[in-house]
Amino acid sequence: MSAIGGRRSAPTGGGLFDLPPELAIDTDVARRVIVEFIRGQLRQAGFERAVVGLSGGIDSALVAYLVAEAIGPERLLCVMLPYRTSALSSRTDAETVVERLGCTGELIEISSMVDAYFGRADSGLVGAVGPDGLGASALRRGNAMARIRMTVLYDRSVTWGGLVIGTSNKTESLIGYTTIFGDAASALNPIGDLYKSQVRQVAAAVGVPDAIIRKAPSADLWPGQTDEAEAGFSYPELDRLLFWLVDRRRSPEELEAKGFAPDRIKWTLKAVAGSEFKRQVAPIAKLGPRTAGLDYLYPRRRPGSART
């Protein structure tokens, strides 16, 4: 049975959040499917351990809970990767998750790595990129932070002996609110088919702390930054629009008839189309008779792939 359209949870979000009725899912089914997906993907790749970058936000918290359920907390490493301007509450919320799960947690500050590249205007430090880095925009710095965090996670995956598990949700992926080779990079992504509203619903079902579920989603790129304020949308509204646009294949005219604002429809269509390249592997110029990813295709589990 599909998680969408099965037994539905209360559309109110239990008072924790706003859950549009059409996005309500059977959390038992979703949980079971995702947990088995994690186990199966790790097994196929020949791994027994996993690494999760834990930000203190709901997406990474939910993934940590689901991975711990799938393989046991003793096989999970959660890495906290704050920058010097990151909110203290992000760190404390992440530490709460580690404590409740009983998994291994590590704290690795990325400030020196980011500042070594961009420099610091407040201290006059010129980074590797030169004076240009001192005036780097918040977006440019944020993308670099995301990629540095993923660099650290993949390095820790070597020492821990586990796969890096992704934490990007469906909403972020569809509108391109991700960084290529940053938060969008991973060996597998358990929550990639859950809209943000559904992430909240499953998080409540598995026991993610209420404080994490309630707080405004944020990439924590600068003090006070939130996803919805920066991008100018509310997740419940955007999730509904994406659901009818993508899952139900409604036309712009049909979306407008459902009450969605024309400017919001236009923005969403542009965001989805403009970020298509982020959701696909890099194209290859075909020259030979069998080209990797085109006509030389195998599942992850193929003869000779076992790690022994």
FIDOTOR-137224 format. One record per residue (C-alpha): residue number from 0; x negated, z negated, y negated. Coordinates in pm, 1 decimal. Each point is the difference from the previous one (the first is absolute). Layout:
<rozas>
ROZA   num          u          w          v
ROZA   NUM          X          Z          Y
...
</rozas>
This chain:
<rozas>
ROZA   num          u          w          v
ROZA     0        0.0        0.0        0.0
ROZA     1     -125.5       81.1     -346.9
ROZA     2      -72.9     -295.0     -224.7
ROZA     3      199.3      177.7     -270.6
ROZA     4      367.8       13.3       76.4
ROZA     5      -12.0     -269.2      269.9
ROZA     6      109.5     -360.6      -37.8
ROZA     7      -38.5      -69.6     -370.3
ROZA     8     -129.1     -310.7     -168.1
ROZA     9      174.4     -149.4     -302.6
ROZA    10      -31.5      250.4     -288.1
ROZA    11      -52.7     -278.8     -252.0
ROZA    12     -353.9      -69.0      122.2
ROZA    13       97.4     -358.5       66.9
ROZA    14      -42.5      -85.7     -367.5
ROZA    15     -371.4       82.9       12.8
ROZA    16       27.1      359.8     -123.4
ROZA    17      236.0      287.6      -74.2
ROZA    18       60.0      207.1      313.3
ROZA    19      207.6      318.7      -48.0
ROZA    20      252.7       29.1      285.3
ROZA    21     -116.8      343.8      116.9
ROZA    22     -353.7     -134.9       48.7
ROZA    23      101.6     -291.2      223.2
ROZA    24     -159.1       28.8      345.1
ROZA    25        2.1     -182.9      330.5
ROZA    26     -305.8     -217.0      -49.6
ROZA    27      -21.8      -87.4      370.2
ROZA    28      -33.7      366.8       92.0
ROZA    29     -243.1       72.6     -283.7
ROZA    30     -213.4     -299.3       93.3
ROZA    31       -8.9       93.6      368.0
ROZA    32      -86.5      364.3      -71.7
ROZA    33     -279.3      -87.9     -242.2
ROZA    34     -153.4     -267.6      222.8
ROZA    35       -6.7      239.2      296.1
ROZA    36     -139.5      273.1     -225.4
ROZA    37     -290.5     -226.1     -101.0
ROZA    38      -73.9      -95.2      359.4
ROZA    39       22.5      357.9      120.7
ROZA    40     -216.5      149.3     -272.5
ROZA    41     -272.2     -259.6       45.9
ROZA    42       11.7       48.5      375.8
ROZA    43      -26.2      377.1      -29.5
ROZA    44     -298.6      -27.9     -233.2
ROZA    45     -165.7     -252.7      231.8
ROZA    46        8.6     -299.2     -235.9
ROZA    47      132.9     -352.1       41.5
ROZA    48      -59.2     -127.7     -353.9
ROZA    49      122.8       88.8     -349.2
ROZA    50      -98.5      -42.8     -365.5
ROZA    51      250.2      -31.4     -285.5
ROZA    52      -74.8      -10.1     -371.7
ROZA    53      212.5     -291.2     -120.4
ROZA    54       91.6       17.1     -368.1
ROZA    55      256.7     -277.5      -14.8
ROZA    56      278.0      255.8      -40.0
ROZA    57      293.3       62.3      229.9
ROZA    58     -123.8      322.1      162.8
ROZA    59     -330.3     -135.7      128.6
ROZA    60      160.6     -333.9       87.2
ROZA    61      262.4      172.4      215.6
ROZA    62     -264.9      212.3      173.4
ROZA    63     -207.6     -311.0       72.8
ROZA    64      302.7     -171.5      155.9
ROZA    65       84.7      303.1      212.7
ROZA    66     -360.3       51.2      116.7
ROZA    67      -29.8     -367.5       89.7
ROZA    68      320.8       29.2      203.2
ROZA    69     -123.1      316.1      170.2
ROZA    70     -349.3     -108.0      106.9
ROZA    71      -26.3     -369.9      -81.2
ROZA    72     -140.5     -161.8     -317.4
ROZA    73     -335.7      -63.9      167.6
ROZA    74      -61.9      377.1        1.8
ROZA    75       91.4       51.6     -364.2
ROZA    76     -239.4      -14.2     -295.8
ROZA    77      161.1      -20.1     -344.1
ROZA    78     -234.1       79.7     -287.7
ROZA    79       81.6     -106.9     -356.4
ROZA    80     -168.0      223.6     -258.7
ROZA    81       69.6     -124.5     -354.2
ROZA    82     -143.7      136.1     -323.2
ROZA    83      -87.1     -242.9     -280.1
ROZA    84      327.8       72.7     -182.9
ROZA    85      217.3      -34.9      312.4
ROZA    86      275.5     -258.6      -23.5
ROZA    87      -87.0     -334.9      155.6
ROZA    88      346.0       -3.1      159.2
ROZA    89      -92.7      312.6      198.0
ROZA    90     -287.4     -185.8      162.8
ROZA    91      201.3     -314.7       70.3
ROZA    92      286.9      202.1      150.2
ROZA    93     -245.4      187.7      222.8
ROZA    94     -159.0     -327.6      109.0
ROZA    95      345.9     -131.6       87.4
ROZA    96       55.1      297.4      231.1
ROZA    97     -334.7      -57.5      172.6
ROZA    98       77.4     -368.9       43.3
ROZA    99      349.0       58.0      139.1
ROZA   100     -112.9      270.0      241.5
ROZA   101     -310.9     -184.6      113.7
ROZA   102     -209.3      316.7      -18.3
ROZA   103     -353.0       43.2     -131.2
ROZA   104      -21.5       48.6     -375.4
ROZA   105     -286.9      109.9     -221.4
ROZA   106      -32.5        6.8     -378.4
ROZA   107     -222.5      274.3     -141.9
ROZA   108      -12.9       40.0     -378.4
ROZA   109      -25.4      362.2     -112.5
ROZA   110      -72.4      -72.6     -367.8
ROZA   111     -375.0       56.0       23.5
ROZA   112       52.0      329.8      184.5
ROZA   113      249.4      135.5     -253.4
ROZA   114     -198.4     -122.7     -299.9
ROZA   115     -323.2      142.4      139.3
ROZA   116      158.6      343.6      -23.3
ROZA   117      206.2      -21.7     -320.1
ROZA   118     -183.5     -275.3     -186.6
ROZA   119      160.7     -276.5     -206.7
ROZA   120       85.6       52.4     -363.4
ROZA   121       38.3     -374.1      -64.6
ROZA   122     -357.0      -71.8      108.2
ROZA   123     -167.0      326.4     -102.2
ROZA   124      -91.1       82.1      359.9
ROZA   125      -33.9      376.4       50.0
ROZA   126       83.3      105.5      354.0
ROZA   127     -129.3      275.9      223.3
ROZA   128      229.1      260.0     -156.8
ROZA   129     -145.0      -68.8     -344.8
ROZA   130      171.8      -71.4     -334.3
ROZA   131      299.6      211.4      105.3
ROZA   132       96.9     -269.4      247.9
ROZA   133       53.0     -262.8     -268.3
ROZA   134      300.7      189.4     -129.4
ROZA   135      146.7       84.5      339.7
ROZA   136      378.9      -14.8       10.0
ROZA   137      187.2     -257.8      202.5
ROZA   138      113.8      274.6      238.3
ROZA   139     -355.6      119.5       57.7
ROZA   140     -119.7     -354.6       64.3
ROZA   141      297.5      -70.5      223.6
ROZA   142      -71.7      301.1      218.6
ROZA   143     -363.2     -107.1       30.5
ROZA   144      106.0     -353.0       96.0
ROZA   145      229.6      136.6      270.9
ROZA   146     -280.9      211.3      145.9
ROZA   147     -254.2     -280.1      -17.3
ROZA   148      242.8     -228.2      180.6
ROZA   149       41.2      258.2      274.6
ROZA   150     -380.0       38.8       21.7
ROZA   151      -26.4     -373.1       63.3
ROZA   152      282.2        3.0      254.8
ROZA   153     -159.3      277.9      201.6
ROZA   154     -333.7     -180.1       -8.6
ROZA   155      164.6     -319.5      123.0
ROZA   156      176.4      202.8      269.4
ROZA   157     -344.6       73.0      146.0
ROZA   158     -106.6     -363.4       14.2
ROZA   159      344.5     -118.9      116.4
ROZA   160       41.2      284.5      248.7
ROZA   161      351.8       91.4     -106.9
ROZA   162      199.1      279.1     -160.6
ROZA   163      102.7       -9.8     -366.5
ROZA   164      378.0      -27.2      -24.1
ROZA   165      174.8      161.0     -297.5
ROZA   166      244.1     -179.2     -228.5
ROZA   167      163.0      281.0     -201.9
ROZA   168      379.1       28.1       11.6
ROZA   169      218.7      311.6       -3.7
ROZA   170       98.3      -29.6     -365.5
ROZA   171     -361.1       -7.3     -117.0
ROZA   172      -94.9      288.7      225.6
ROZA   173      286.7      224.7     -110.9
ROZA   174      -60.7      -38.8     -374.4
ROZA   175     -379.5        3.4       30.8
ROZA   176      -48.0     -360.6     -111.8
ROZA   177     -308.2      -23.6      221.5
ROZA   178     -372.4       74.0      -23.8
ROZA   179     -151.6      257.0      234.5
ROZA   180     -276.6     -164.4      204.6
ROZA   181      112.0     -327.8     -153.4
ROZA   182      319.4     -180.1      100.5
ROZA   183      122.4      327.4      155.8
ROZA   184     -287.5       -4.9      251.1
ROZA   185       38.3     -166.0      339.5
ROZA   186      -16.8       58.7      374.2
ROZA   187      377.0      -54.9       32.5
ROZA   188      282.0      -97.8     -232.7
ROZA   189      275.5     -217.6      152.1
ROZA   190      228.8      -17.6     -306.2
ROZA   191      -36.7      357.8     -122.9
ROZA   192      363.9       80.1       88.2
ROZA   193      148.4     -305.6     -173.9
ROZA   194      120.0       25.6     -358.1
ROZA   195      -97.9     -293.0     -222.3
ROZA   196      349.9     -146.2       29.0
ROZA   197      -30.9       17.0      378.6
ROZA   198     -345.2     -158.2      -10.3
ROZA   199      163.5     -295.1     -174.1
ROZA   200      272.4      -12.8      262.5
ROZA   201     -241.6        0.3      296.2
ROZA   202     -231.9     -244.3     -178.0
ROZA   203      285.5     -247.1      -31.1
ROZA   204       83.6       44.9      369.2
ROZA   205     -354.6      -67.7      123.8
ROZA   206      -55.0     -304.6     -220.8
ROZA   207     -220.8      120.2     -284.7
ROZA   208        3.6     -280.3     -262.4
ROZA   209      289.3       22.5     -246.6
ROZA   210     -237.0      -21.4     -297.3
ROZA   211     -165.9      325.6      107.6
ROZA   212      332.7      175.5       61.6
ROZA   213      139.8     -106.3     -338.4
ROZA   214     -292.8       86.7     -225.1
ROZA   215      -21.2      327.6     -191.2
ROZA   216     -205.8      258.5      191.3
ROZA   217     -335.7       62.9     -164.4
ROZA   218     -321.6      187.6       73.0
ROZA   219     -163.8     -279.5     -205.5
ROZA   220     -209.0      252.1     -193.9
ROZA   221       10.1     -203.0     -321.7
ROZA   222      156.3     -331.5     -110.3
ROZA   223      379.2       15.9        4.0
ROZA   224       17.5      348.3      152.5
ROZA   225      301.4       74.9      220.3
ROZA   226       92.3      317.9      185.0
ROZA   227      348.3       31.2     -146.1
ROZA   228     -100.5      -63.1     -362.3
ROZA   229     -294.4      239.2       18.9
ROZA   230      189.8      286.7      162.2
ROZA   231      332.9      -67.2     -170.4
ROZA   232      220.9      -35.7      307.3
ROZA   233      169.5     -268.4      206.4
ROZA   234      -72.5       13.3      372.4
ROZA   235      364.4      -33.4      113.3
ROZA   236      102.0      290.2     -226.9
ROZA   237     -297.6      215.7       97.5
ROZA   238       42.8      -78.0      369.8
ROZA   239      364.4      108.3      -13.5
ROZA   240      -92.1      323.7     -174.2
ROZA   241     -279.8       76.0      247.1
ROZA   242      226.0      -84.4      293.1
ROZA   243      263.8      252.9     -107.1
ROZA   244     -260.4      257.3     -105.6
ROZA   245     -233.5      -20.3      300.1
ROZA   246      187.8     -157.1      291.3
ROZA   247      338.1      153.4      -80.1
ROZA   248     -131.1      323.7     -160.2
ROZA   249      239.3       -7.5     -294.9
ROZA   250      -43.7      255.2     -278.6
ROZA   251      -60.4      -99.9     -362.8
ROZA   252      362.2       87.3      -76.1
ROZA   253      124.9     -223.5      281.1
ROZA   254     -228.2     -281.6     -115.0
ROZA   255      137.2       25.3     -351.7
ROZA   256      352.9      -11.3      140.1
ROZA   257      -94.9     -326.6      170.1
ROZA   258      -79.2     -148.3     -338.6
ROZA   259     -376.3       40.1      -22.4
ROZA   260     -126.4       82.3     -349.0
ROZA   261     -121.2      360.0      -43.0
ROZA   262     -332.1     -109.6     -154.0
ROZA   263      -64.6     -236.7      290.2
ROZA   264       78.6      274.3      252.3
ROZA   265     -236.1      237.1     -179.9
ROZA   266     -279.1     -262.1      -10.8
ROZA   267       38.7      -77.8      369.5
ROZA   268        3.9      363.5      108.3
ROZA   269     -316.9       63.3     -199.1
ROZA   270     -170.7     -312.3      138.8
ROZA   271       81.7       87.9      361.4
ROZA   272     -106.7      363.6      -34.7
ROZA   273     -309.7      -79.6     -204.9
ROZA   274     -132.8     -250.1      252.4
ROZA   275       47.6      212.1      312.0
ROZA   276     -375.8       53.1       22.9
ROZA   277      -49.1     -374.5       36.7
ROZA   278      210.9       -9.9      315.5
ROZA   279     -184.3      273.3      189.1
ROZA   280     -345.5       32.5      149.5
ROZA   281     -245.2      221.9     -184.9
ROZA   282       56.7      371.6       72.3
ROZA   283     -277.0      191.2      175.0
ROZA   284      -94.9      361.5      -65.7
ROZA   285       46.9      162.6      340.6
ROZA   286     -295.6      207.7      119.9
ROZA   287      -39.1      -58.3      372.9
ROZA   288      238.5       51.1      294.7
ROZA   289       80.2     -372.2       33.4
ROZA   290       12.0     -212.7     -311.5
ROZA   291       27.7     -378.2        2.4
ROZA   292      343.1     -108.9     -117.0
ROZA   293      148.3      349.9       21.9
ROZA   294      -25.0      141.7      351.5
ROZA   295     -244.3     -251.4      148.9
ROZA   296      248.1     -285.1       29.4
ROZA   297        6.8     -299.3      231.0
ROZA   298      179.3     -334.1       -6.2
ROZA   299     -214.3     -300.9      -76.7
ROZA   300        8.0      -88.6      367.3
ROZA   301     -169.9      291.4      173.0
ROZA   302     -227.4       24.3      305.2
ROZA   303     -338.9     -149.8      -73.5
ROZA   304      118.7     -193.3     -306.6
ROZA   305       -6.8     -348.3      155.6
ROZA   306     -250.9     -236.3     -160.8
ROZA   307     -210.2     -142.4      284.7
</rozas>
